[in-house]
Amino acid sequence: MENQTTQTQDNSQTQEETQTTDTTQTTQTTDTFSWKTKLDPDLANSPTMQKFDDSSEGLSKAVESHLSLEKLLGHEKVPIPKDINDVEGHNRLAKALGVPDKAEGYGLADPNMPKELVESGMTFDKQKFAETVHAFKLTPNQAKGLWKAYTEMSISAYTKALQEHQQGLQQTVNQLRSEWGDAYETNVDLGQMVINKFSSDQDTNDYLTSIMTKDPRAIKFLAQIGNQFAENKIGEFSYKRFSLTPEQAQAEIDEIIKDPKHPYTSRDATPAEHERAVLYVNSLYSAIAKAKGQV
């Protein structure tokens, strides 16, 4: 029994010593692992290698970095332009980025415009926009993104302005209807008659209508003038014109000369009347000459 106990103790001690030895060897192996010692000194001491630890983990990081670089270099290489004057370099880079040869190559989509904006005459010059972004060598995705943002912002701003205009116009209508009652339509027609009568062309007519219908005071003013025409009271308004344009002066001279009963041409006029007429016609000729810088 005593011998068996002694043998058992010896075996246990031997196993512990073996485990201790294995652990010590493993620790020494881990502590002494060095991959940089296998490299040439110039490589081992290079700034690039200094980024990685001299351990198994550092070696893994170095290999991973090399593989990533090799993968990157496997793609098509495009040199960076030297400077802003490197036209060939910029063209080469633009082609690599997919910039089309012509502005039409962007294939910009038509903007989605509400019906009321289309009817109002709002348009976008897609070709001009494409030519502009092509001059700056934008990629197709950049051009399309910018076009979408530009059209959407413009449509939003125009829609808001149109809504505000319509709201203001409705407020004006409501105010005048409350003041004029059943006479509202008649008074508006009288005001429009004034614009129609004195507008030189349709563009002027449209402009005056759009401007003056924004303010109820302007509409009232036009309605008052129109009412004077309707009641034939314009003749009661008199004004002595003391100066004429060259065209007006010449027109008056022509009318006088064509009128056989005018003191300027009539033989029945008294000397005094004829003299006053001559002086007046001469003053008209003088006004024309002065306007032309001949006096």
Summary of the structure (lengths in Angstrom):
residues: 295
radius of gyration: 48.5
end to end distance: 154.6
largest distance: 177.4
contacts: 653
relative contact order: 0.04
helix: 71%
strand: 0%
